[in-house]
């Protein structure tokens, strides 16, 4: 991903990220596994998972 004008939030980067996620979701036999190193992000992902159960 390239940083442009002080931000990573560009149309090109969004398209790249969508493609990466699409490949991960369609190629995995057992789904997509995510490990969040950032504590706040990990807690948010866990809470989102618990809301779906």
PDB file with SEQRES, HELIX, SHEET and CRYST1 records, atoms N, CA, C and O in Angstrom:
SEQRES   1 A   53  UNK UNK UNK UNK UNK UNK UNK UNK UNK UNK UNK UNK UNK          
SEQRES   2 A   53  UNK UNK UNK UNK UNK UNK UNK UNK UNK UNK UNK UNK UNK          
SEQRES   3 A   53  UNK UNK UNK UNK UNK UNK UNK UNK UNK UNK UNK UNK UNK          
SEQRES   4 A   53  UNK UNK UNK UNK UNK UNK UNK UNK UNK UNK UNK UNK UNK          
SEQRES   5 A   53  UNK                                                          
HELIX    1 AA1 UNK A   11  UNK A   27  1                                  17    
HELIX    2 AA2 UNK A   39  UNK A   52  1                                  14    
CRYST1    1.000    1.000    1.000  90.00  90.00  90.00 P 1           1          
ATOM      1  N   UNK A   1       0.851  -1.166   0.000  1.00  0.00           N  
ATOM      2  CA  UNK A   1       0.000   0.000   0.000  1.00  0.00           C  
ATOM      3  C   UNK A   1       0.897   1.229   0.000  1.00  0.00           C  
ATOM      4  O   UNK A   1       1.940   1.259   0.653  1.00  0.00           O  
ATOM      5  N   UNK A   2       0.480   2.217  -0.727  1.00  0.00           N  
ATOM      6  CA  UNK A   2       1.273   3.434  -0.830  1.00  0.00           C  
ATOM      7  C   UNK A   2       0.596   4.578  -0.108  1.00  0.00           C  
ATOM      8  O   UNK A   2      -0.627   4.716  -0.121  1.00  0.00           O  
ATOM      9  N   UNK A   3       1.418   5.390   0.518  1.00  0.00           N  
ATOM     10  CA  UNK A   3       0.924   6.573   1.220  1.00  0.00           C  
ATOM     11  C   UNK A   3       0.964   7.745   0.254  1.00  0.00           C  
ATOM     12  O   UNK A   3       2.000   8.029  -0.348  1.00  0.00           O  
ATOM     13  N   UNK A   4      -0.170   8.427   0.109  1.00  0.00           N  
ATOM     14  CA  UNK A   4      -0.250   9.582  -0.782  1.00  0.00           C  
ATOM     15  C   UNK A   4      -0.847  10.749  -0.022  1.00  0.00           C  
ATOM     16  O   UNK A   4      -1.861  10.602   0.661  1.00  0.00           O  
ATOM     17  N   UNK A   5      -0.229  11.891  -0.139  1.00  0.00           N  
ATOM     18  CA  UNK A   5      -0.711  13.111   0.526  1.00  0.00           C  
ATOM     19  C   UNK A   5      -0.889  12.901   2.026  1.00  0.00           C  
ATOM     20  O   UNK A   5      -1.833  13.421   2.621  1.00  0.00           O  
ATOM     21  N   UNK A   6       0.019  12.137   2.639  1.00  0.00           N  
ATOM     22  CA  UNK A   6      -0.025  11.934   4.084  1.00  0.00           C  
ATOM     23  C   UNK A   6      -1.045  10.933   4.574  1.00  0.00           C  
ATOM     24  O   UNK A   6      -1.284  10.843   5.778  1.00  0.00           O  
ATOM     25  N   UNK A   7      -1.653  10.179   3.679  1.00  0.00           N  
ATOM     26  CA  UNK A   7      -2.672   9.211   4.109  1.00  0.00           C  
ATOM     27  C   UNK A   7      -2.598   7.949   3.253  1.00  0.00           C  
ATOM     28  O   UNK A   7      -2.139   7.978   2.111  1.00  0.00           O  
ATOM     29  N   UNK A   8      -3.054   6.858   3.824  1.00  0.00           N  
ATOM     30  CA  UNK A   8      -3.167   5.593   3.095  1.00  0.00           C  
ATOM     31  C   UNK A   8      -4.566   5.423   2.530  1.00  0.00           C  
ATOM     32  O   UNK A   8      -4.822   4.465   1.800  1.00  0.00           O  
ATOM     33  N   UNK A   9      -5.470   6.327   2.851  1.00  0.00           N  
ATOM     34  CA  UNK A   9      -6.871   6.226   2.475  1.00  0.00           C  
ATOM     35  C   UNK A   9      -7.073   6.726   1.040  1.00  0.00           C  
ATOM     36  O   UNK A   9      -7.572   7.830   0.823  1.00  0.00           O  
ATOM     37  N   UNK A  10      -6.681   5.906   0.070  1.00  0.00           N  
ATOM     38  CA  UNK A  10      -6.841   6.273  -1.334  1.00  0.00           C  
ATOM     39  C   UNK A  10      -7.704   5.228  -2.034  1.00  0.00           C  
ATOM     40  O   UNK A  10      -7.882   4.120  -1.527  1.00  0.00           O  
ATOM     41  N   UNK A  11      -8.221   5.573  -3.161  1.00  0.00           N  
ATOM     42  CA  UNK A  11      -9.059   4.656  -3.942  1.00  0.00           C  
ATOM     43  C   UNK A  11      -8.254   3.421  -4.343  1.00  0.00           C  
ATOM     44  O   UNK A  11      -8.761   2.301  -4.295  1.00  0.00           O  
ATOM     45  N   UNK A  12      -6.994   3.631  -4.739  1.00  0.00           N  
ATOM     46  CA  UNK A  12      -6.140   2.524  -5.159  1.00  0.00           C  
ATOM     47  C   UNK A  12      -5.889   1.553  -3.997  1.00  0.00           C  
ATOM     48  O   UNK A  12      -5.945   0.337  -4.178  1.00  0.00           O  
ATOM     49  N   UNK A  13      -5.617   2.088  -2.821  1.00  0.00           N  
ATOM     50  CA  UNK A  13      -5.372   1.241  -1.656  1.00  0.00           C  
ATOM     51  C   UNK A  13      -6.634   0.506  -1.221  1.00  0.00           C  
ATOM     52  O   UNK A  13      -6.558  -0.648  -0.800  1.00  0.00           O  
ATOM     53  N   UNK A  14      -7.788   1.153  -1.317  1.00  0.00           N  
ATOM     54  CA  UNK A  14      -9.048   0.488  -0.962  1.00  0.00           C  
ATOM     55  C   UNK A  14      -9.326  -0.671  -1.910  1.00  0.00           C  
ATOM     56  O   UNK A  14      -9.772  -1.733  -1.477  1.00  0.00           O  
ATOM     57  N   UNK A  15      -9.068  -0.475  -3.192  1.00  0.00           N  
ATOM     58  CA  UNK A  15      -9.271  -1.546  -4.168  1.00  0.00           C  
ATOM     59  C   UNK A  15      -8.310  -2.703  -3.899  1.00  0.00           C  
ATOM     60  O   UNK A  15      -8.695  -3.868  -4.000  1.00  0.00           O  
ATOM     61  N   UNK A  16      -7.064  -2.385  -3.556  1.00  0.00           N  
ATOM     62  CA  UNK A  16      -6.076  -3.411  -3.236  1.00  0.00           C  
ATOM     63  C   UNK A  16      -6.513  -4.215  -2.017  1.00  0.00           C  
ATOM     64  O   UNK A  16      -6.436  -5.444  -2.024  1.00  0.00           O  
ATOM     65  N   UNK A  17      -6.967  -3.533  -0.978  1.00  0.00           N  
ATOM     66  CA  UNK A  17      -7.394  -4.201   0.248  1.00  0.00           C  
ATOM     67  C   UNK A  17      -8.609  -5.090  -0.004  1.00  0.00           C  
ATOM     68  O   UNK A  17      -8.680  -6.200   0.525  1.00  0.00           O  
ATOM     69  N   UNK A  18      -9.559  -4.622  -0.800  1.00  0.00           N  
ATOM     70  CA  UNK A  18     -10.727  -5.439  -1.130  1.00  0.00           C  
ATOM     71  C   UNK A  18     -10.305  -6.705  -1.863  1.00  0.00           C  
ATOM     72  O   UNK A  18     -10.862  -7.777  -1.626  1.00  0.00           O  
ATOM     73  N   UNK A  19      -9.326  -6.585  -2.748  1.00  0.00           N  
ATOM     74  CA  UNK A  19      -8.836  -7.744  -3.485  1.00  0.00           C  
ATOM     75  C   UNK A  19      -8.157  -8.734  -2.545  1.00  0.00           C  
ATOM     76  O   UNK A  19      -8.373  -9.940  -2.660  1.00  0.00           O  
ATOM     77  N   UNK A  20      -7.343  -8.243  -1.624  1.00  0.00           N  
ATOM     78  CA  UNK A  20      -6.659  -9.117  -0.667  1.00  0.00           C  
ATOM     79  C   UNK A  20      -7.677  -9.879   0.175  1.00  0.00           C  
ATOM     80  O   UNK A  20      -7.545 -11.090   0.357  1.00  0.00           O  
ATOM     81  N   UNK A  21      -8.679  -9.191   0.685  1.00  0.00           N  
ATOM     82  CA  UNK A  21      -9.698  -9.845   1.509  1.00  0.00           C  
ATOM     83  C   UNK A  21     -10.477 -10.867   0.691  1.00  0.00           C  
ATOM     84  O   UNK A  21     -10.783 -11.953   1.184  1.00  0.00           O  
ATOM     85  N   UNK A  22     -10.795 -10.533  -0.539  1.00  0.00           N  
ATOM     86  CA  UNK A  22     -11.507 -11.464  -1.411  1.00  0.00           C  
ATOM     87  C   UNK A  22     -10.701 -12.739  -1.619  1.00  0.00           C  
ATOM     88  O   UNK A  22     -11.253 -13.838  -1.555  1.00  0.00           O  
ATOM     89  N   UNK A  23      -9.408 -12.604  -1.865  1.00  0.00           N  
ATOM     90  CA  UNK A  23      -8.565 -13.778  -2.066  1.00  0.00           C  
ATOM     91  C   UNK A  23      -8.515 -14.619  -0.799  1.00  0.00           C  
ATOM     92  O   UNK A  23      -8.630 -15.842  -0.864  1.00  0.00           O  
ATOM     93  N   UNK A  24      -8.345 -13.977   0.352  1.00  0.00           N  
ATOM     94  CA  UNK A  24      -8.273 -14.713   1.615  1.00  0.00           C  
ATOM     95  C   UNK A  24      -9.576 -15.464   1.907  1.00  0.00           C  
ATOM     96  O   UNK A  24      -9.547 -16.604   2.370  1.00  0.00           O  
ATOM     97  N   UNK A  25     -10.699 -14.833   1.639  1.00  0.00           N  
ATOM     98  CA  UNK A  25     -11.986 -15.461   1.936  1.00  0.00           C  
ATOM     99  C   UNK A  25     -12.340 -16.570   0.960  1.00  0.00           C  
ATOM    100  O   UNK A  25     -13.022 -17.523   1.338  1.00  0.00           O  
ATOM    101  N   UNK A  26     -11.895 -16.469  -0.280  1.00  0.00           N  
ATOM    102  CA  UNK A  26     -12.275 -17.468  -1.271  1.00  0.00           C  
ATOM    103  C   UNK A  26     -11.264 -18.606  -1.388  1.00  0.00           C  
ATOM    104  O   UNK A  26     -11.590 -19.648  -1.955  1.00  0.00           O  
ATOM    105  N   UNK A  27     -10.071 -18.442  -0.881  1.00  0.00           N  
ATOM    106  CA  UNK A  27      -9.053 -19.493  -0.998  1.00  0.00           C  
ATOM    107  C   UNK A  27      -8.955 -20.366   0.246  1.00  0.00           C  
ATOM    108  O   UNK A  27      -8.438 -21.481   0.180  1.00  0.00           O  
ATOM    109  N   UNK A  28      -9.433 -19.885   1.349  1.00  0.00           N  
ATOM    110  CA  UNK A  28      -9.294 -20.641   2.591  1.00  0.00           C  
ATOM    111  C   UNK A  28     -10.253 -21.806   2.662  1.00  0.00           C  
ATOM    112  O   UNK A  28     -11.438 -21.653   2.367  1.00  0.00           O  
ATOM    113  N   UNK A  29      -9.756 -22.972   3.051  1.00  0.00           N  
ATOM    114  CA  UNK A  29     -10.591 -24.160   3.178  1.00  0.00           C  
ATOM    115  C   UNK A  29     -11.417 -24.086   4.461  1.00  0.00           C  
ATOM    116  O   UNK A  29     -12.580 -24.490   4.483  1.00  0.00           O  
ATOM    117  N   UNK A  30     -10.815 -23.574   5.517  1.00  0.00           N  
ATOM    118  CA  UNK A  30     -11.470 -23.522   6.819  1.00  0.00           C  
ATOM    119  C   UNK A  30     -11.856 -22.111   7.223  1.00  0.00           C  
ATOM    120  O   UNK A  30     -12.078 -21.856   8.407  1.00  0.00           O  
ATOM    121  N   UNK A  31     -11.943 -21.194   6.283  1.00  0.00           N  
ATOM    122  CA  UNK A  31     -12.309 -19.827   6.602  1.00  0.00           C  
ATOM    123  C   UNK A  31     -11.087 -18.937   6.772  1.00  0.00           C  
ATOM    124  O   UNK A  31      -9.973 -19.294   6.390  1.00  0.00           O  
ATOM    125  N   UNK A  32     -11.322 -17.798   7.342  1.00  0.00           N  
ATOM    126  CA  UNK A  32     -10.283 -16.795   7.524  1.00  0.00           C  
ATOM    127  C   UNK A  32      -9.988 -16.660   9.005  1.00  0.00           C  
ATOM    128  O   UNK A  32     -10.897 -16.446   9.807  1.00  0.00           O  
ATOM    129  N   UNK A  33      -8.734 -16.782   9.366  1.00  0.00           N  
ATOM    130  CA  UNK A  33      -8.299 -16.615  10.746  1.00  0.00           C  
ATOM    131  C   UNK A  33      -7.564 -15.295  10.869  1.00  0.00           C  
ATOM    132  O   UNK A  33      -6.677 -14.998  10.068  1.00  0.00           O  
ATOM    133  N   UNK A  34      -7.923 -14.510  11.856  1.00  0.00           N  
ATOM    134  CA  UNK A  34      -7.306 -13.205  12.068  1.00  0.00           C  
ATOM    135  C   UNK A  34      -6.705 -13.178  13.466  1.00  0.00           C  
ATOM    136  O   UNK A  34      -7.352 -13.559  14.442  1.00  0.00           O  
ATOM    137  N   UNK A  35      -5.460 -12.725  13.548  1.00  0.00           N  
ATOM    138  CA  UNK A  35      -4.836 -12.495  14.848  1.00  0.00           C  
ATOM    139  C   UNK A  35      -4.485 -11.025  14.933  1.00  0.00           C  
ATOM    140  O   UNK A  35      -3.673 -10.535  14.148  1.00  0.00           O  
ATOM    141  N   UNK A  36      -5.079 -10.323  15.866  1.00  0.00           N  
ATOM    142  CA  UNK A  36      -4.843  -8.893  16.028  1.00  0.00           C  
ATOM    143  C   UNK A  36      -3.769  -8.675  17.087  1.00  0.00           C  
ATOM    144  O   UNK A  36      -3.927  -9.105  18.230  1.00  0.00           O  
ATOM    145  N   UNK A  37      -2.692  -8.019  16.719  1.00  0.00           N  
ATOM    146  CA  UNK A  37      -1.613  -7.711  17.652  1.00  0.00           C  
ATOM    147  C   UNK A  37      -2.023  -6.556  18.563  1.00  0.00           C  
ATOM    148  O   UNK A  37      -1.681  -6.535  19.745  1.00  0.00           O  
ATOM    149  N   UNK A  38      -2.748  -5.609  18.008  1.00  0.00           N  
ATOM    150  CA  UNK A  38      -3.206  -4.452  18.771  1.00  0.00           C  
ATOM    151  C   UNK A  38      -4.299  -4.886  19.754  1.00  0.00           C  
ATOM    152  O   UNK A  38      -5.294  -5.492  19.356  1.00  0.00           O  
ATOM    153  N   UNK A  39      -4.110  -4.575  21.028  1.00  0.00           N  
ATOM    154  CA  UNK A  39      -5.028  -5.020  22.073  1.00  0.00           C  
ATOM    155  C   UNK A  39      -6.438  -4.471  21.875  1.00  0.00           C  
ATOM    156  O   UNK A  39      -7.413  -5.208  22.021  1.00  0.00           O  
ATOM    157  N   UNK A  40      -6.557  -3.190  21.545  1.00  0.00           N  
ATOM    158  CA  UNK A  40      -7.884  -2.598  21.351  1.00  0.00           C  
ATOM    159  C   UNK A  40      -8.612  -3.243  20.176  1.00  0.00           C  
ATOM    160  O   UNK A  40      -9.809  -3.519  20.254  1.00  0.00           O  
ATOM    161  N   UNK A  41      -7.885  -3.479  19.092  1.00  0.00           N  
ATOM    162  CA  UNK A  41      -8.493  -4.120  17.923  1.00  0.00           C  
ATOM    163  C   UNK A  41      -8.910  -5.545  18.258  1.00  0.00           C  
ATOM    164  O   UNK A  41      -9.987  -5.981  17.852  1.00  0.00           O  
ATOM    165  N   UNK A  42      -8.076  -6.279  18.992  1.00  0.00           N  
ATOM    166  CA  UNK A  42      -8.410  -7.650  19.380  1.00  0.00           C  
ATOM    167  C   UNK A  42      -9.684  -7.685  20.209  1.00  0.00           C  
ATOM    168  O   UNK A  42     -10.550  -8.532  19.988  1.00  0.00           O  
ATOM    169  N   UNK A  43      -9.801  -6.766  21.164  1.00  0.00           N  
ATOM    170  CA  UNK A  43     -10.995  -6.720  22.006  1.00  0.00           C  
ATOM    171  C   UNK A  43     -12.237  -6.393  21.183  1.00  0.00           C  
ATOM    172  O   UNK A  43     -13.305  -6.955  21.425  1.00  0.00           O  
ATOM    173  N   UNK A  44     -12.107  -5.492  20.218  1.00  0.00           N  
ATOM    174  CA  UNK A  44     -13.237  -5.136  19.363  1.00  0.00           C  
ATOM    175  C   UNK A  44     -13.671  -6.332  18.512  1.00  0.00           C  
ATOM    176  O   UNK A  44     -14.866  -6.590  18.368  1.00  0.00           O  
ATOM    177  N   UNK A  45     -12.705  -7.061  17.952  1.00  0.00           N  
ATOM    178  CA  UNK A  45     -13.030  -8.235  17.139  1.00  0.00           C  
ATOM    179  C   UNK A  45     -13.712  -9.312  17.973  1.00  0.00           C  
ATOM    180  O   UNK A  45     -14.657  -9.952  17.512  1.00  0.00           O  
ATOM    181  N   UNK A  46     -13.236  -9.513  19.197  1.00  0.00           N  
ATOM    182  CA  UNK A  46     -13.859 -10.507  20.087  1.00  0.00           C  
ATOM    183  C   UNK A  46     -15.285 -10.092  20.418  1.00  0.00           C  
ATOM    184  O   UNK A  46     -16.190 -10.926  20.420  1.00  0.00           O  
ATOM    185  N   UNK A  47     -15.489  -8.805  20.698  1.00  0.00           N  
ATOM    186  CA  UNK A  47     -16.848  -8.350  21.027  1.00  0.00           C  
ATOM    187  C   UNK A  47     -17.776  -8.483  19.822  1.00  0.00           C  
ATOM    188  O   UNK A  47     -18.950  -8.815  19.987  1.00  0.00           O  
ATOM    189  N   UNK A  48     -17.276  -8.233  18.623  1.00  0.00           N  
ATOM    190  CA  UNK A  48     -18.103  -8.406  17.424  1.00  0.00           C  
ATOM    191  C   UNK A  48     -18.466  -9.878  17.224  1.00  0.00           C  
ATOM    192  O   UNK A  48     -19.581 -10.199  16.813  1.00  0.00           O  
ATOM    193  N   UNK A  49     -17.518 -10.768  17.518  1.00  0.00           N  
ATOM    194  CA  UNK A  49     -17.791 -12.182  17.385  1.00  0.00           C  
ATOM    195  C   UNK A  49     -18.848 -12.632  18.389  1.00  0.00           C  
ATOM    196  O   UNK A  49     -19.743 -13.405  18.048  1.00  0.00           O  
ATOM    197  N   UNK A  50     -18.747 -12.155  19.608  1.00  0.00           N  
ATOM    198  CA  UNK A  50     -19.705 -12.541  20.644  1.00  0.00           C  
ATOM    199  C   UNK A  50     -21.107 -12.016  20.341  1.00  0.00           C  
ATOM    200  O   UNK A  50     -22.100 -12.650  20.699  1.00  0.00           O  
ATOM    201  N   UNK A  51     -21.187 -10.860  19.683  1.00  0.00           N  
ATOM    202  CA  UNK A  51     -22.490 -10.308  19.311  1.00  0.00           C  
ATOM    203  C   UNK A  51     -23.188 -11.180  18.274  1.00  0.00           C  
ATOM    204  O   UNK A  51     -24.417 -11.208  18.214  1.00  0.00           O  
ATOM    205  N   UNK A  52     -22.423 -11.885  17.466  1.00  0.00           N  
ATOM    206  CA  UNK A  52     -22.986 -12.724  16.402  1.00  0.00           C  
ATOM    207  C   UNK A  52     -23.450 -14.071  16.916  1.00  0.00           C  
ATOM    208  O   UNK A  52     -24.216 -14.755  16.237  1.00  0.00           O  
ATOM    209  N   UNK A  53     -23.000 -14.476  18.109  1.00  0.00           N  
ATOM    210  CA  UNK A  53     -23.369 -15.797  18.649  1.00  0.00           C  
ATOM    211  C   UNK A  53     -24.713 -15.800  19.294  1.00  0.00           C  
ATOM    212  O   UNK A  53     -25.157 -16.835  19.792  1.00  0.00           O  
TER     213      UNK A  53                                                      
END                                                                             
